[in-house]
Amino acid sequence: MLLLIPIGAAAQIVLTSQIEDETPTRVIVVMDPTGAWNNQNAAKNERLERASELYKSGVAPVVMVTGPQRSFARSQAELEKLGVPKNDVILQPTGTDTLGTLAVVATLLNDLGWTSATIVTDPAHSARAQVTAGKYGIDAHMTPSSGEGASSLTSEYVAREAIALVRYYLYNQWQVPRILANR
């Protein structure tokens, strides 16, 4: 019976990694890969590339880059090379984990009166990011990066995310406040 929990989490991860939801939203949120299981620079580039594609297809008018201040200029320059105007890119300095990052994003969305966001992250991380964002009250639409190279859906990455997702369900979800409760 206990095996069904991690197997279910792994199935959720694999299924969510296949979702490419291009529903129009208010903002495209690029999750910072600081704690990623892979090459962080390559993972960041893949996420920025996917965010630029979404921006150019009209999914949202703004791209929000999360992570430390020190990496923003590079991310902004990369997005500009990919066709996203500098004025349509904003930095949201955040923590180094999914819970902290999405709490900050939810607070900003609440302050702006926005509720929807397209979240760009690695395919394996999409399930945990979606569940966490939903718990904060974000109307989250997932569109993972390419799933190639640094963000490929390997068995090790799925196993790591399955453990993190089970931990979220058993422990973290009870500590997550609904920030966008009245929207």
C-alpha positions in Angstrom: 0.0 0.0 0.0 2.8 2.4 0.8 4.3 1.9 -2.6 1.2 3.4 -4.2 2.0 6.8 -2.8 5.4 7.3 -4.6 4.1 5.5 -7.7 1.2 7.9 -7.8 3.5 10.9 -7.3 5.7 9.7 -10.2 2.7 9.2 -12.4 1.5 12.7 -11.6 4.9 14.1 -12.4 5.1 12.3 -15.8 1.6 13.2 -16.7 2.0 16.9 -15.7 5.3 17.1 -17.6 3.3 16.5 -20.8 1.0 19.5 -20.3 1.6 22.6 -22.5 -1.2 24.9 -21.4 -1.0 28.1 -23.5 -4.2 29.7 -22.1 -3.8 33.5 -21.9 -2.7 34.7 -18.5 -1.5 37.9 -16.9 2.2 36.9 -16.5 4.7 34.3 -17.5 6.7 33.2 -14.5 10.1 31.7 -15.1 11.1 29.7 -12.1 14.7 30.0 -11.0 16.6 26.7 -11.3 18.9 27.4 -8.3 18.1 24.1 -6.5 17.8 22.2 -9.8 19.0 18.6 -10.2 20.8 19.6 -13.4 23.1 22.1 -15.0 21.5 25.4 -13.7 22.7 27.7 -16.5 21.5 25.4 -19.3 18.2 24.8 -17.4 17.7 28.6 -17.1 18.4 29.1 -20.8 15.8 26.4 -21.7 13.2 28.1 -19.4 14.0 31.6 -20.8 13.7 30.2 -24.4 10.3 28.7 -23.6 9.1 31.9 -21.9 10.1 33.9 -25.0 8.1 31.6 -27.2 5.0 32.0 -25.0 5.5 35.8 -24.9 5.7 36.0 -28.7 2.6 33.8 -29.1 0.6 36.2 -26.9 0.2 34.1 -23.8 0.9 37.0 -21.5 2.2 40.6 -21.9 4.9 40.3 -19.1 7.6 37.9 -18.3 8.6 37.6 -14.6 12.0 36.2 -13.9 12.4 34.8 -10.4 15.6 34.2 -8.5 18.5 36.3 -7.2 19.1 39.9 -8.2 22.6 39.1 -9.5 21.3 36.9 -12.3 18.6 39.3 -13.5 20.7 41.3 -16.0 21.8 38.2 -17.8 18.2 36.8 -17.9 16.9 40.1 -19.2 19.6 40.3 -21.9 18.9 36.7 -22.9 15.1 37.3 -23.2 15.8 40.5 -25.2 18.0 38.5 -27.6 15.0 36.1 -27.9 12.6 38.9 -28.8 11.1 40.0 -25.5 11.4 43.8 -25.0 13.3 44.9 -22.0 10.3 46.8 -20.6 8.2 43.6 -20.6 10.6 41.7 -18.3 10.5 42.1 -14.5 12.5 40.6 -11.7 10.9 39.2 -8.7 13.7 38.4 -6.2 12.7 35.1 -4.5 14.0 32.4 -2.3 15.7 29.2 -3.4 12.9 26.8 -3.1 9.5 26.3 -4.8 7.4 27.2 -1.7 9.3 30.4 -1.1 9.4 31.5 -4.7 5.7 30.9 -5.3 4.7 32.6 -2.0 6.5 35.7 -3.2 4.9 35.4 -6.7 1.4 34.9 -5.2 1.9 38.0 -3.0 2.9 40.1 -5.9 0.0 38.8 -8.0 -2.3 39.6 -5.1 -0.9 43.2 -4.8 -1.5 43.7 -8.6 -5.0 42.2 -8.5 -3.9 39.4 -10.9 -4.8 35.7 -10.4 -3.4 33.8 -13.4 0.1 32.9 -14.3 1.8 30.7 -16.8 4.6 28.9 -15.0 7.7 27.8 -16.9 10.0 25.3 -15.2 11.5 21.9 -15.9 9.0 19.1 -16.9 9.7 17.0 -13.8 9.2 20.1 -11.5 5.9 21.1 -13.1 3.7 18.9 -10.9 5.1 20.2 -7.7 5.1 23.8 -8.9 1.4 23.5 -10.1 0.2 22.0 -6.8 2.0 24.6 -4.8 0.8 27.5 -6.9 -2.7 26.3 -6.7 -2.5 26.0 -2.9 -1.4 29.7 -2.8 -4.5 30.5 -4.9 -2.7 31.1 -8.2 -4.6 30.1 -11.3 -1.5 28.3 -12.6 -1.1 27.2 -16.2 1.9 24.9 -16.7 4.1 25.0 -19.7 7.4 23.2 -19.1 10.7 23.9 -20.8 11.8 21.7 -23.7 12.5 18.6 -21.7 15.8 18.2 -23.6 19.3 18.6 -22.4 19.5 20.0 -18.9 15.8 19.6 -18.2 15.3 16.1 -19.5 12.9 13.8 -17.7 15.3 11.2 -16.4 14.4 8.5 -13.9 16.6 10.1 -11.3 15.0 13.5 -11.7 11.5 11.9 -11.5 12.5 10.0 -8.4 13.8 13.2 -6.7 10.7 15.1 -7.6 8.4 12.2 -6.5 10.1 12.3 -3.1 9.7 16.1 -3.0 6.0 15.9 -4.1 5.2 13.2 -1.4 6.9 15.4 1.2 4.8 18.3 0.0 1.6 16.3 0.3 2.4 14.8 3.7 4.0 17.9 5.3 4.3 21.2 3.4 0.8 21.6 2.1 -0.6 22.2 5.6 1.7 25.2 6.0 0.8 27.0 2.8 -1.6 29.9 3.2 -4.0 30.8 0.5 -2.7 34.2 -0.5 -5.1 34.8 -3.4 -8.1 33.7 -1.3 -10.6 36.5 -2.3 -10.1 36.5 -6.0 
